[in-house]
């Protein structure tokens, strides 16, 4: 069984590109870290696997209560995994699986994509608009806009 799991992961690693991917079954490869992030289509969890010593699970990250997983982004600095669900954006510590922060979606926002912005922080795309996760904000805000958190 372990051998077949390893071979499936290995085959997926060879086929998968790095970066932010839309979830339809997510496979995100980080060759410099020797990590693979895997999720099932329509699922709400991401398994972080370390391939440096065989296939070693590091953490299982979940979008509990946020709906189906739409996209994943690995921020190499700080080893953070950003997960876009149907109802919010989460950032997790890839080693412990701990939820570090959550941003709700503004009313009526239908998230479509997650892309790397300045400093490696992701931007959420919905139609023609882009939204960002500002520290201290409870929800995503339009990218490039001026916002006061007072």
C-alpha positions in Angstrom: 0.0 0.0 0.0 2.8 2.5 1.0 4.6 1.7 -2.2 1.5 2.4 -4.4 0.9 5.7 -2.5 4.5 6.7 -3.0 4.4 5.8 -6.7 1.1 7.9 -7.1 2.7 10.9 -5.4 5.9 10.5 -7.4 3.9 10.3 -10.7 2.0 13.4 -9.7 5.1 15.3 -8.7 6.6 14.7 -12.2 3.4 16.0 -13.8 2.7 19.0 -11.5 4.0 22.6 -11.9 4.9 24.8 -9.0 3.0 28.0 -7.9 -0.6 28.7 -7.1 -3.0 26.2 -8.6 -6.7 26.0 -8.9 -8.2 23.1 -7.0 -9.7 20.4 -9.1 -7.5 18.1 -7.3 -4.5 20.2 -6.3 -0.9 19.2 -6.7 1.7 21.8 -5.9 5.3 20.8 -6.1 8.1 22.7 -4.3 11.3 21.0 -5.4 13.6 23.4 -3.4 11.8 22.3 -0.2 11.2 18.7 -1.4 7.6 19.2 -0.6 4.3 18.3 -2.4 0.9 19.6 -1.5 -2.0 17.4 -2.5 -5.8 17.8 -2.3 -8.7 15.9 -3.7 -11.0 17.5 -6.2 -14.0 19.1 -4.4 -12.2 18.6 -1.0 -11.5 21.0 1.8 -8.1 19.7 3.0 -4.5 19.9 1.8 -1.9 17.3 2.8 1.7 18.6 3.0 4.2 15.9 2.2 7.9 16.0 2.7 9.8 13.9 0.1 13.3 14.3 1.5 13.1 11.1 3.6 10.5 9.0 1.7 7.0 10.3 1.9 6.6 11.9 5.3 3.3 13.8 6.1 4.0 17.2 7.7 0.5 18.5 8.2 -3.1 18.3 7.1 -4.5 21.8 6.5 -8.3 22.3 6.4 -10.7 25.0 5.3 -13.3 24.0 7.9 -16.5 25.9 7.5 -15.2 27.8 4.5 -16.6 25.4 1.8 -14.8 23.7 -1.0 -11.2 24.4 -1.6 -10.7 26.6 -4.7 -6.9 27.3 -4.8 -3.7 26.9 -2.9 -0.5 29.1 -2.8 2.7 28.2 -1.0 4.7 31.1 0.4 8.2 29.7 0.8 9.3 32.5 3.1 8.0 31.5 6.5 6.6 28.2 5.1 3.0 29.4 4.8 0.2 27.8 2.9 -2.6 30.0 1.7 -5.9 28.3 1.0 -8.8 29.9 -0.8 -12.2 28.4 0.1 -15.6 29.3 -1.2 -16.2 31.5 1.9 -12.8 32.8 2.9 -9.0 32.8 2.7 -6.8 31.1 5.3 -3.1 31.1 5.9 -1.6 28.0 7.7 1.8 27.1 9.1 2.9 24.2 6.8 4.8 22.4 9.6 2.2 22.4 12.4 -0.9 22.8 10.3 -2.0 25.6 12.7 -4.4 28.3 11.3 -2.5 31.6 11.5 -5.1 33.9 10.1 -8.5 34.0 8.3 -10.1 36.6 6.1 -13.8 36.4 5.2 -15.0 37.3 1.8 -16.9 40.6 1.2 -20.6 40.2 0.6 -21.3 38.9 -3.0 -17.7 38.1 -3.8 -17.3 34.9 -5.8 -13.6 34.0 -5.6 -12.1 32.5 -8.8 -8.3 32.5 -8.5 -5.4 33.0 -6.1 -2.2 34.6 -7.4 1.1 35.7 -5.8 1.2 39.5 -5.2 4.0 41.7 -3.9 6.1 40.1 -1.2 4.6 36.7 -2.0 1.3 37.5 -0.4 -1.6 36.3 -2.5 -4.3 38.2 -4.3 -7.8 36.8 -4.8 -9.4 37.4 -8.2 -13.1 37.7 -8.7 -14.1 38.7 -12.2 -12.0 41.8 -13.1 -11.4 42.8 -9.5 -8.5 41.7 -7.2 -8.6 41.6 -3.4 -5.9 41.3 -0.8 -5.6 40.1 2.7 -4.4 43.0 4.9 -3.0 42.2 8.3 -5.5 43.3 11.0 -8.5 43.3 8.6 -11.3 40.7 9.1 -12.1 40.5 5.4 -10.5 40.8 2.0 -10.2 44.3 0.7 -9.9 45.7 -2.9 -6.3 45.6 -4.0 -4.6 48.9 -4.4 -7.3 50.9 -2.6 -6.8 53.1 0.4 -8.3 51.7 3.5 -8.3 52.9 7.1 -8.5 50.3 9.8 -9.3 52.8 12.6 
